[in-house]
Amino acid sequence: MSSSPTTTVLPLADRLTAAKRASRVLAQATTAQKNRALEAIAVAIVEGADAVIAANERDLVAGREQGISVGLQDRLRLDRGRIDGLAVAVRDVIAIVDPVGQVVRGSNTPDGVKLEQVRVPFGVVGAIYEARPNVTVDIAALAIKSGNAVVLRGGSAAEHSNAVLVGLLRSALESVGLPGDAVQTIDEFGRDGAKQLMNARGLIDVLIPRGSASLIETVVRESTVPVIETGAGVVHVFLDESAELDWAVEIVRNAKVQRPSVCNALETILVHRAAAARVLPAVLGDLREHGVLIHADARASEVFADVVPAVEEDWSTEHMSLELSVRVVDDLDAALEHIDRYSTGHTDAIITNDVVNADRFLAEVDSAVVMVNASTRFTDGAEFGFGAEVGISTQKLHARGPMGLPELTSTKWLVRGSGHTRR
């Protein structure tokens, strides 16, 4: 399938207006219509895989020439397996209950006026992200199922990949009678387009940034459109005094090595001083065997020598690569203090057999996701049963943690009376 002509003809302001018009149609679409659109999208991206991979290779070649990091190259890459995975994620969204129209709460006034608070789409969702063409499909699928149009600014690093994907998405929508204008890309407008998107209040109802800490900070600071903030992942695992060695090795390896470029990957290990000699040689030895560069404080270095000295900035660094930082702390209180200071509020975990310490960690760590004896890689919309995710919100208003369909809705009140007037 090729992209709709409007993808390359309409100027930016007209695209935003077209998205607003399309959002009104999509808001009234039935669940069956939206599910047919999602099935058409799943089919289209699989059938169009060759074109997507070819475009993605152009982006990868350009990225390597520009010297983008290995971590960003991993996020940028789309092979056939990942494309098949995107189709599966889209079909998973089909199976999820449509939140639009759900009654959140309701009551009757003493005079008999009926009140209902129901879920409704936002309208037009804007998304600004970097080098993540999978996000193009994930956000579009969730937006469509929740009745929203979407305007995408996926960045220059993935511009060719995103252009092909958006063309497939738009054609799939039109094939089932829904407006292709419900999915727009403004990549070709560059940074100026991103700035206009951030200031398109009245046309864009909510803006979601995904990417580096600097990108997110820029969007939060400069946008006049309401922003749902997704945060960088300076993610911690605390190895408590009673941590089981096998669990520590397996969980830490999975959290760091499985896919180091993503935001739920481990960045800092904290270890109780009474457990350091027992657990660190095996945990860090295993990481080194998997190619992880370890930045360690002096006490950790005494136990395991194959490290580089940690410096202050390591504790606040999201490496997004096979690197992490290690610090030995005196006790749980010291671990909590470190996390409170350096965590970005994304995901933090404890490995322990002490129920009291586990409960304290769950209660006192102020992050979107707090875990006991589990890999931080579980912080993911698909793993949480959402099919896909718009992002992982680290703020506290409206949404927090992995964002699925309900988080892409607002509410409105329906009031039904029979000639009632207020006394």
C-alpha positions as CSV (number, residue, x, y, z in Angstrom):
1,M,0.0,0.0,0.0
2,S,1.1,3.6,-0.6
3,S,0.6,6.6,1.5
4,S,-2.5,8.7,1.0
5,P,-1.8,11.8,-1.2
6,T,-2.7,14.1,1.8
7,T,0.3,12.7,3.6
8,T,2.6,14.6,1.3
9,V,0.4,17.5,0.1
10,L,-1.2,19.1,3.1
11,P,0.8,21.8,5.0
12,L,1.2,21.3,8.7
13,A,-1.7,23.5,9.9
14,D,-4.1,21.8,7.5
15,R,-2.9,18.4,8.7
16,L,-3.8,19.3,12.3
17,T,-7.2,20.6,11.2
18,A,-7.8,17.4,9.2
19,A,-6.9,15.3,12.2
20,K,-9.3,17.3,14.3
21,R,-12.1,16.6,11.8
22,A,-11.2,13.0,11.6
23,S,-11.2,12.7,15.4
24,R,-14.9,13.6,15.5
25,V,-15.7,10.7,13.1
26,L,-13.5,8.3,15.0
27,A,-15.1,9.3,18.3
28,Q,-18.4,8.0,17.0
29,A,-17.1,4.8,15.5
30,T,-18.3,1.6,17.0
31,T,-16.0,-0.9,18.6
32,A,-16.6,-3.3,15.7
33,Q,-15.5,-0.6,13.2
34,K,-12.4,0.2,15.2
35,N,-11.5,-3.4,15.5
36,R,-11.9,-3.9,11.8
37,A,-9.5,-1.0,11.3
38,L,-6.9,-2.6,13.6
39,E,-7.1,-6.0,11.8
40,A,-6.6,-4.2,8.5
41,I,-3.5,-2.5,10.1
42,A,-2.1,-5.8,11.3
43,V,-2.5,-7.3,7.9
44,A,-1.1,-4.2,6.2
45,I,2.1,-4.0,8.1
46,V,2.9,-7.7,7.6
47,E,2.1,-7.5,3.9
48,G,4.1,-4.3,3.7
49,A,7.1,-5.7,5.6
50,D,9.5,-5.6,2.7
51,A,8.9,-1.9,2.1
52,V,9.1,-1.1,5.8
53,I,12.4,-3.0,6.2
54,A,13.9,-1.3,3.1
55,A,13.0,2.1,4.5
56,N,14.3,1.2,7.9
57,E,17.6,0.1,6.4
58,R,17.9,3.6,4.9
59,D,17.4,5.1,8.3
60,L,19.9,2.7,9.9
61,V,22.5,3.5,7.3
62,A,22.0,7.2,7.9
63,G,22.1,6.7,11.6
64,R,25.4,4.9,11.5
65,E,26.9,7.5,9.3
66,Q,25.7,10.2,11.8
67,G,27.2,8.2,14.7
68,I,24.0,7.5,16.7
69,S,24.6,5.2,19.6
70,V,24.3,1.4,19.5
71,G,21.3,1.7,21.9
72,L,19.4,4.1,19.6
73,Q,20.3,1.9,16.6
74,D,18.6,-1.0,18.4
75,R,15.5,1.1,19.1
76,L,15.5,2.2,15.5
77,R,15.8,-1.3,13.9
78,L,12.8,-3.1,12.4
79,D,13.4,-6.6,11.2
80,R,10.7,-9.1,10.1
81,G,10.5,-10.5,13.6
82,R,9.8,-7.1,15.1
83,I,7.3,-6.3,12.4
84,D,5.4,-9.6,13.1
85,G,5.5,-8.6,16.8
86,L,3.9,-5.3,16.0
87,A,1.1,-7.0,14.2
88,V,0.6,-9.3,17.2
89,A,0.5,-6.2,19.5
90,V,-2.1,-4.6,17.3
91,R,-4.3,-7.7,17.4
92,D,-3.8,-7.8,21.2
93,V,-5.4,-4.3,21.3
94,I,-8.4,-5.7,19.4
95,A,-9.0,-8.2,22.2
96,I,-9.0,-5.5,24.9
97,V,-12.3,-4.0,26.1
98,D,-13.1,-0.7,24.5
99,P,-13.1,2.0,27.2
100,V,-15.2,4.5,25.3
101,G,-18.6,4.8,26.8
102,Q,-17.8,3.0,30.0
103,V,-19.6,4.4,33.0
104,V,-17.0,5.4,35.6
105,R,-19.6,6.3,38.2
106,G,-23.2,7.5,38.4
107,S,-26.0,8.4,40.7
108,N,-29.4,10.1,41.0
109,T,-30.0,13.4,42.7
110,P,-32.7,13.6,45.3
111,D,-34.9,15.3,42.7
112,G,-34.4,12.4,40.3
113,V,-31.9,13.8,37.9
114,K,-29.7,11.0,36.5
115,L,-26.0,11.5,36.5
116,E,-23.4,9.4,34.7
117,Q,-19.7,10.0,34.2
118,V,-18.5,8.2,31.1
119,R,-15.2,7.7,29.3
120,V,-14.7,9.7,26.1
121,P,-11.7,10.1,23.7
122,F,-9.4,13.0,24.2
123,G,-9.8,13.9,20.5
124,V,-6.4,14.4,18.9
125,V,-3.3,12.9,20.6
126,G,0.1,14.3,19.6
127,A,3.2,12.2,20.1
128,I,6.8,13.3,19.9
129,Y,9.4,10.5,20.0
130,E,12.9,9.6,18.7
131,A,14.2,6.7,16.6
132,R,11.3,4.3,17.6
133,P,9.3,3.4,14.5
134,N,7.5,0.7,16.6
135,V,5.9,3.6,18.6
136,T,4.3,4.8,15.4
137,V,2.2,1.6,15.2
138,D,1.7,1.2,19.0
139,I,0.4,4.7,19.5
140,A,-1.7,4.7,16.4
141,A,-3.4,1.4,17.4
142,L,-4.2,2.5,20.9
143,A,-5.4,5.9,19.7
144,I,-7.7,4.3,17.1
145,K,-9.2,1.8,19.6
146,S,-9.8,4.6,22.1
147,G,-11.4,6.8,19.5
148,N,-8.6,9.3,19.0
149,A,-6.9,10.8,16.0
150,V,-3.1,11.0,16.3
151,V,-0.4,13.3,15.0
152,L,3.0,11.8,15.0
153,R,6.4,13.5,15.1
154,G,8.8,10.5,15.0
155,G,12.0,12.4,14.4
156,S,14.5,12.5,11.5
157,A,16.3,9.3,12.6
158,A,13.3,7.2,11.6
159,E,11.7,9.4,9.0
160,H,11.8,6.9,6.1
161,S,10.4,4.0,8.3
162,N,7.7,6.2,9.8
163,A,6.6,7.5,6.3
164,V,6.0,4.0,5.1
165,L,4.3,2.9,8.3
166,V,2.0,5.9,8.3
167,G,1.1,5.3,4.7
168,L,0.1,1.7,5.6
169,L,-1.9,2.9,8.6
170,R,-3.8,5.5,6.6
171,S,-4.6,3.1,3.8
172,A,-5.8,0.5,6.2
173,L,-8.2,3.0,7.9
174,E,-9.6,4.0,4.6
175,S,-10.1,0.4,3.5
176,V,-12.7,0.0,6.3
177,G,-14.4,3.3,5.8
178,L,-12.7,5.4,8.5
179,P,-10.8,8.6,7.7
180,G,-7.1,8.2,6.9
181,D,-6.6,11.7,8.2
182,A,-7.0,10.2,11.7
183,V,-3.3,9.3,11.4
184,Q,-0.9,12.1,10.5
185,T,2.9,12.5,10.4
186,I,4.7,15.8,10.5
187,D,8.2,14.4,10.3
188,E,9.0,16.3,7.2
189,F,8.6,19.7,9.0
190,G,11.5,18.9,11.3
191,R,12.0,20.8,14.5
192,D,9.8,23.6,13.4
193,G,7.0,21.1,13.1
194,A,7.6,19.9,16.6
195,K,7.4,23.4,17.9
196,Q,4.2,24.1,16.1
197,L,2.8,20.8,17.4
198,M,3.7,21.8,21.0
199,N,1.8,25.1,20.5
200,A,-1.2,23.8,18.7
201,R,-3.6,24.3,21.6
202,G,-7.2,23.9,20.4
203,L,-6.2,21.4,17.7
204,I,-4.1,19.0,19.8
205,D,-5.8,17.9,23.0
206,V,-2.9,16.2,24.7
207,L,0.8,15.7,23.9
208,I,2.9,12.7,24.8
209,P,6.7,12.8,24.5
210,R,8.8,9.6,24.4
211,G,12.6,9.6,24.3
212,S,15.6,11.1,26.0
213,A,15.4,13.1,29.1
214,S,16.3,16.2,27.2
215,L,13.5,15.7,24.7
216,I,10.9,15.2,27.4
217,E,12.2,18.2,29.4
218,T,11.9,20.4,26.2
219,V,8.4,19.3,25.5
220,V,7.3,19.8,29.1
221,R,8.9,23.2,29.3
222,E,7.9,24.6,25.9
223,S,4.5,23.1,25.2
224,T,1.2,25.0,25.6
225,V,-0.7,21.8,24.9
226,P,-1.3,19.7,28.0
227,V,1.5,17.1,28.3
228,I,1.5,13.6,29.8
229,E,5.1,13.2,30.8
230,T,6.9,10.0,30.2
231,G,10.2,9.8,31.9
232,A,13.7,8.6,31.4
233,G,14.5,5.4,33.2
234,V,17.2,5.6,35.8
235,V,16.1,2.2,37.2
236,H,17.4,0.6,40.4
237,V,17.6,-2.9,41.8
238,F,18.4,-3.2,45.5
239,L,20.0,-6.5,46.6
240,D,18.9,-6.7,50.2
241,E,20.8,-8.6,52.9
242,S,18.6,-11.7,52.5
243,A,18.5,-11.7,48.6
244,E,18.7,-15.2,47.2
245,L,21.8,-15.5,45.0
246,D,20.2,-17.3,42.1
247,W,17.4,-14.7,42.0
248,A,19.8,-11.9,42.1
249,V,21.9,-13.2,39.2
250,E,18.9,-14.0,37.0
251,I,16.9,-10.9,37.7
252,V,19.9,-8.5,37.3
253,R,21.0,-10.2,34.1
254,N,17.5,-10.0,32.6
255,A,16.9,-6.5,33.7
256,K,20.2,-5.2,32.2
257,V,21.1,-7.6,29.3
258,Q,17.9,-8.6,27.6
259,R,17.4,-5.3,25.9
260,P,19.7,-2.6,27.4
261,S,18.4,0.3,25.2
262,V,14.9,0.5,26.7
263,C,13.6,2.6,29.5
264,N,12.8,-0.3,31.9
265,A,16.4,-1.6,31.7
266,L,18.4,-1.6,34.9
267,E,20.9,1.2,35.4
268,T,22.0,1.0,39.0
269,I,22.5,-1.9,41.4
270,L,22.4,-1.1,45.1
271,V,23.6,-3.8,47.4
272,H,23.4,-4.2,51.2
273,R,26.9,-4.1,52.7
274,A,26.1,-7.4,54.6
275,A,25.3,-9.1,51.3
276,A,28.1,-7.6,49.1
277,A,30.7,-10.3,49.6
278,R,28.1,-13.0,49.1
279,V,26.3,-11.8,46.0
280,L,28.4,-9.3,44.1
281,P,31.1,-11.7,42.7
282,A,28.4,-13.9,41.1
283,V,26.1,-11.0,40.0
284,L,28.8,-8.8,38.5
285,G,30.8,-11.8,37.1
286,D,27.7,-12.8,35.2
287,L,27.3,-9.3,33.9
288,R,30.9,-9.1,32.8
289,E,30.5,-12.4,30.9
290,H,27.6,-10.7,29.0
291,G,29.8,-7.7,28.1
292,V,28.5,-5.2,30.7
293,L,30.8,-2.4,31.7
294,I,30.5,-1.8,35.4
295,H,30.9,1.5,37.1
296,A,31.5,0.7,40.8
297,D,32.0,2.6,44.0
298,A,35.0,1.9,46.3
299,R,33.3,-0.7,48.5
300,A,32.0,-2.6,45.5
301,S,35.4,-2.5,43.9
302,E,36.9,-4.2,47.0
303,V,34.7,-7.2,46.3
304,F,34.9,-7.3,42.5
305,A,37.8,-5.7,40.8
306,D,36.9,-5.9,37.1
307,V,35.2,-2.4,37.1
308,V,35.8,1.2,36.4
309,P,35.5,3.7,39.2
310,A,32.1,5.3,39.6
311,V,31.8,9.1,39.5
312,E,28.9,11.2,40.8
313,E,27.2,11.6,37.4
314,D,26.9,7.8,37.0
315,W,24.1,7.6,39.6
316,S,21.9,9.8,37.5
317,T,22.9,8.4,34.1
318,E,20.5,6.4,31.9
319,H,23.2,4.5,29.9
320,M,20.8,2.8,27.4
321,S,23.7,0.4,26.7
322,L,25.6,-2.5,28.3
323,E,26.8,-0.3,31.2
324,L,25.5,0.1,34.7
325,S,26.5,1.5,38.1
326,V,27.0,-0.3,41.4
327,R,27.0,1.0,44.9
328,V,27.2,-0.7,48.3
329,V,24.9,0.9,50.9
330,D,24.7,0.4,54.6
331,D,21.1,-0.8,54.8
332,L,17.6,-0.4,53.4
333,D,17.3,3.2,54.7
334,A,20.4,4.1,52.7
335,A,19.1,2.4,49.6
336,L,15.8,4.3,49.9
337,E,17.7,7.5,50.4
338,H,19.7,6.9,47.2
339,I,16.6,6.0,45.2
340,D,14.8,9.0,46.4
341,R,17.7,11.2,45.3
342,Y,18.5,9.7,41.9
343,S,15.5,7.7,40.6
344,T,13.5,9.2,37.8
345,G,10.4,7.7,39.2
346,H,10.1,5.0,36.5
347,T,10.7,1.5,38.0
348,D,12.6,0.4,41.1
349,A,12.9,-3.1,42.5
350,I,14.1,-5.0,45.6
351,I,15.3,-8.6,45.8
352,T,14.7,-9.8,49.3
353,N,13.3,-12.6,51.5
354,D,12.5,-10.2,54.2
355,V,8.7,-9.5,54.1
356,V,9.0,-6.4,56.3
357,N,11.7,-4.9,54.0
358,A,9.7,-5.8,51.0
359,D,6.6,-4.0,52.3
360,R,8.7,-1.0,53.3
361,F,10.2,-0.8,49.8
362,L,6.8,-1.0,48.2
363,A,5.4,1.7,50.4
364,E,8.2,4.2,50.5
365,V,9.6,4.1,46.9
366,D,7.8,6.8,45.0
367,S,8.0,5.4,41.5
368,A,5.4,4.6,38.9
369,V,6.2,0.9,39.3
370,V,7.7,-0.7,42.4
371,M,8.7,-4.4,42.4
372,V,9.7,-7.2,44.7
373,N,11.7,-10.1,43.4
374,A,11.0,-9.5,39.7
375,S,12.8,-8.0,36.7
376,T,12.3,-4.4,35.9
377,R,11.7,-5.5,32.3
378,F,8.1,-6.3,33.3
379,T,7.3,-2.6,33.3
380,D,5.7,-2.7,29.8
381,G,2.2,-2.3,28.5
382,A,2.2,-5.7,26.7
383,E,3.4,-7.4,29.9
384,F,0.7,-5.7,31.9
385,G,-1.9,-6.9,29.5
386,F,-2.5,-3.7,27.6
387,G,-1.6,-5.1,24.2
388,A,0.8,-2.1,23.6
389,E,1.5,1.1,25.4
390,V,1.6,4.8,24.5
391,G,4.4,5.2,27.0
392,I,5.2,4.9,30.7
393,S,4.1,7.9,32.5
394,T,6.3,9.1,35.4
395,Q,4.0,11.9,36.4
396,K,1.2,11.8,39.0
397,L,-1.7,13.6,37.3
398,H,-4.1,11.7,35.0
399,A,-1.9,8.6,34.4
400,R,1.0,6.9,35.9
401,G,3.0,3.8,34.8
402,P,2.3,2.0,31.5
403,M,-0.4,3.7,29.6
404,G,-3.0,1.7,27.7
405,L,-6.5,2.4,26.4
406,P,-8.2,3.9,29.5
407,E,-5.3,6.4,29.9
408,L,-6.1,7.7,26.4
409,T,-9.6,8.8,27.5
410,S,-11.0,11.6,29.5
411,T,-14.5,11.7,30.9
412,K,-17.7,13.7,30.6
413,W,-20.9,13.9,32.6
414,L,-24.2,13.0,31.1
415,V,-27.2,14.5,32.9
416,R,-30.7,13.3,32.2
417,G,-33.7,15.0,33.6
418,S,-37.5,15.4,33.1
419,G,-38.1,19.1,33.2
420,H,-36.1,19.5,36.4
421,T,-35.0,22.9,37.6
422,R,-32.7,23.7,40.5
423,R,-34.3,24.9,43.7
